[in-house]
Amino acid sequence: MRKIAMILVGGEALVDLVPAPGTVPGELGPLLPLPGGGPYNVAITVGRLGAPVRFLSRLSTDSFGDALLRRLELSGVDTSMVQRGPEPTTLAVAGIAADGSARYSFHVEGTADREVAHPGPLPAEIKIVSLGTLSLLLEPGASRYEQLLRDHSGSGGLTVLDPNIRPAMVTDATAYRARFASWLPDIGLLKLSIEDAAWLAGGSQGGDTDKAVAEWLSLGPAAVVLTRGGDGIVVRTAGGVEVEVPTVPTAVADTIGAGDTVHGALLSWLCHNGITTPETLRTVDADAWRAALTFAARAASVTVSRAGAEPPYAAELAVQS
């Protein structure tokens, strides 16, 4: 039997403070603490979908950190590379619009996940490294994750990135876009939202995303996956493949964690199908990409039907099929 490779997801874990159900838009109400953070949600998704996954981050020793660690363990995530420290847990205050979309304000000064240490050489069983969101923006951790990205790519490993831009947290947009471009030669799969693609392509009003994706593909990634909210998911590859799948209709509670679920579901699908190197990723054809994106869309439809980032377990998707 073929041994399934291990996925390493690195990045922040935080607590989302989400308005309680029934809160009137534009008014203050009770806030519910829910576990979150882009990479954390990705790791939870991969673990629940049954692929071997390890999480790299620094969690606080406060009660929020304890709860975040416990949830990883309950979701089947290997926590042997999780670091702990006395710094507080990052908080993200979420505002939910009428359509379920979320906007955030972040409380990140002096928090634990920013102080993550580089783990050193990775174990041989780790074949895929996935990074993104605030972890590649906030120093000193950002430079350590960036080095991990380059180290794994340099050793021939498959890397996956979701920049998951938080514009309000970017102090120098031009510098960030340049840094993003510098990562592209070391990225195998780039996954991002259409909003993030527009921001990266050209400023506050957005740029030409089609032109930008073509340029990004020419610089290194084998494929770029774009999530487009209600318009579905599309992949474009360096080999000229383009595949679109629609969203799965569902009653939307909120969209927190939807993109992270897509990311995690794609990682799980790649791992279960033996696509764990840059070379094998470049061989994925249109039919296989359609299967991968459809699986990801189904997983995301479950997450958006529930409050907060609550990705599905494999058994839930099996019931749907």
Solvent accessible surface area in square Angstrom, and as a share of the most:
residue,aa,sasa,rsa
1,M,243,1.09
2,R,143,0.52
3,K,169,0.71
4,I,58,0.30
5,A,18,0.14
6,M,27,0.12
7,I,0,0.00
8,L,0,0.00
9,V,1,0.00
10,G,0,0.00
11,G,0,0.00
12,E,5,0.02
13,A,4,0.03
14,L,4,0.02
15,V,6,0.04
16,D,6,0.03
17,L,32,0.16
18,V,8,0.05
19,P,34,0.21
20,A,16,0.12
21,P,118,0.74
22,G,78,0.75
23,T,37,0.22
24,V,82,0.47
25,P,98,0.62
26,G,91,0.88
27,E,112,0.50
28,L,186,0.93
29,G,30,0.29
30,P,96,0.61
31,L,80,0.40
32,L,74,0.37
33,P,73,0.46
34,L,47,0.23
35,P,36,0.23
36,G,0,0.00
37,G,7,0.07
38,G,5,0.05
39,P,5,0.03
40,Y,0,0.00
41,N,6,0.03
42,V,4,0.02
43,A,0,0.00
44,I,0,0.00
45,T,0,0.00
46,V,0,0.00
47,G,11,0.11
48,R,22,0.08
49,L,9,0.04
50,G,51,0.49
51,A,4,0.03
52,P,46,0.29
53,V,2,0.01
54,R,26,0.09
55,F,0,0.00
56,L,2,0.01
57,S,0,0.00
58,R,46,0.17
59,L,3,0.01
60,S,2,0.01
61,T,76,0.44
62,D,49,0.25
63,S,86,0.55
64,F,70,0.29
65,G,0,0.00
66,D,75,0.39
67,A,61,0.47
68,L,3,0.02
69,L,35,0.18
70,R,138,0.50
71,R,31,0.11
72,L,0,0.00
73,E,78,0.35
74,L,111,0.55
75,S,4,0.03
76,G,54,0.52
77,V,8,0.04
78,D,45,0.24
79,T,29,0.17
80,S,88,0.57
81,M,33,0.15
82,V,22,0.13
83,Q,40,0.18
84,R,81,0.30
85,G,4,0.03
86,P,114,0.71
87,E,39,0.18
88,P,75,0.47
89,T,10,0.06
90,T,2,0.01
91,L,49,0.24
92,A,0,0.00
93,V,43,0.25
94,A,3,0.02
95,G,23,0.22
96,I,46,0.24
97,A,50,0.39
98,A,105,0.81
99,D,104,0.54
100,G,4,0.04
101,S,45,0.29
102,A,32,0.25
103,R,190,0.69
104,Y,52,0.20
105,S,60,0.38
106,F,32,0.13
107,H,101,0.45
108,V,16,0.09
109,E,151,0.68
110,G,41,0.40
111,T,5,0.03
112,A,2,0.02
113,D,13,0.07
114,R,47,0.17
115,E,66,0.30
116,V,1,0.01
117,A,51,0.39
118,H,63,0.28
119,P,44,0.27
120,G,23,0.22
121,P,138,0.87
122,L,39,0.19
123,P,50,0.32
124,A,87,0.67
125,E,64,0.29
126,I,7,0.04
127,K,85,0.36
128,I,0,0.00
129,V,0,0.00
130,S,1,0.01
131,L,2,0.01
132,G,2,0.02
133,T,11,0.06
134,L,4,0.02
135,S,8,0.05
136,L,2,0.01
137,L,35,0.17
138,L,23,0.11
139,E,71,0.32
140,P,49,0.31
141,G,1,0.01
142,A,0,0.00
143,S,56,0.36
144,R,84,0.31
145,Y,4,0.01
146,E,27,0.12
147,Q,89,0.39
148,L,2,0.01
149,L,0,0.00
150,R,73,0.27
151,D,62,0.32
152,H,13,0.06
153,S,27,0.17
154,G,70,0.67
155,S,91,0.59
156,G,45,0.43
157,G,13,0.13
158,L,0,0.00
159,T,2,0.01
160,V,1,0.00
161,L,0,0.00
162,D,7,0.04
163,P,3,0.02
164,N,24,0.12
165,I,10,0.05
166,R,60,0.22
167,P,75,0.47
168,A,101,0.79
169,M,38,0.17
170,V,21,0.12
171,T,141,0.82
172,D,77,0.40
173,A,36,0.28
174,T,102,0.60
175,A,53,0.41
176,Y,15,0.06
177,R,54,0.20
178,A,63,0.49
179,R,60,0.22
180,F,5,0.02
181,A,42,0.32
182,S,51,0.33
183,W,0,0.00
184,L,0,0.00
185,P,86,0.54
186,D,28,0.15
187,I,5,0.02
188,G,8,0.08
189,L,1,0.01
190,L,0,0.00
191,K,6,0.02
192,L,0,0.00
193,S,26,0.17
194,I,50,0.25
195,E,117,0.52
196,D,14,0.07
197,A,0,0.00
198,A,24,0.18
199,W,33,0.11
200,L,13,0.06
201,A,34,0.26
202,G,41,0.39
203,G,21,0.20
204,S,103,0.67
205,Q,169,0.75
206,G,25,0.24
207,G,30,0.29
208,D,87,0.45
209,T,25,0.15
210,D,88,0.45
211,K,142,0.60
212,A,9,0.07
213,V,1,0.01
214,A,62,0.48
215,E,98,0.44
216,W,17,0.06
217,L,22,0.11
218,S,88,0.57
219,L,77,0.38
220,G,23,0.22
221,P,0,0.00
222,A,5,0.04
223,A,1,0.01
224,V,1,0.01
225,V,0,0.00
226,L,3,0.02
227,T,16,0.09
228,R,56,0.20
229,G,58,0.56
230,G,72,0.69
231,D,108,0.56
232,G,1,0.01
233,I,8,0.04
234,V,1,0.01
235,V,0,0.00
236,R,49,0.18
237,T,16,0.10
238,A,51,0.40
239,G,75,0.72
240,G,66,0.64
241,V,40,0.23
242,E,96,0.43
243,V,3,0.02
244,E,97,0.43
245,V,9,0.05
246,P,105,0.66
247,T,56,0.33
248,V,53,0.30
249,P,126,0.79
250,T,56,0.32
251,A,87,0.67
252,V,77,0.44
253,A,50,0.39
254,D,5,0.03
255,T,54,0.31
256,I,5,0.03
257,G,10,0.10
258,A,21,0.16
259,G,25,0.24
260,D,11,0.06
261,T,0,0.00
262,V,6,0.03
263,H,5,0.02
264,G,0,0.00
265,A,0,0.00
266,L,3,0.01
267,L,0,0.00
268,S,1,0.01
269,W,35,0.12
270,L,1,0.01
271,C,0,0.00
272,H,71,0.32
273,N,77,0.40
274,G,28,0.27
275,I,18,0.09
276,T,22,0.13
277,T,46,0.27
278,P,35,0.22
279,E,117,0.53
280,T,49,0.29
281,L,4,0.02
282,R,134,0.49
283,T,105,0.61
284,V,13,0.08
285,D,81,0.42
286,A,38,0.30
287,D,106,0.55
288,A,29,0.22
289,W,2,0.01
290,R,109,0.40
291,A,50,0.39
292,A,0,0.00
293,L,0,0.00
294,T,57,0.33
295,F,47,0.20
296,A,0,0.00
297,A,7,0.05
298,R,51,0.18
299,A,0,0.00
300,A,13,0.10
301,S,9,0.06
302,V,15,0.09
303,T,0,0.00
304,V,17,0.10
305,S,47,0.30
306,R,71,0.26
307,A,65,0.51
308,G,2,0.02
309,A,5,0.04
310,E,60,0.27
311,P,1,0.01
312,P,0,0.00
313,Y,92,0.35
314,A,46,0.36
315,A,69,0.54
316,E,55,0.24
317,L,5,0.02
318,A,67,0.52
319,V,128,0.73
320,Q,88,0.39
321,S,111,0.72
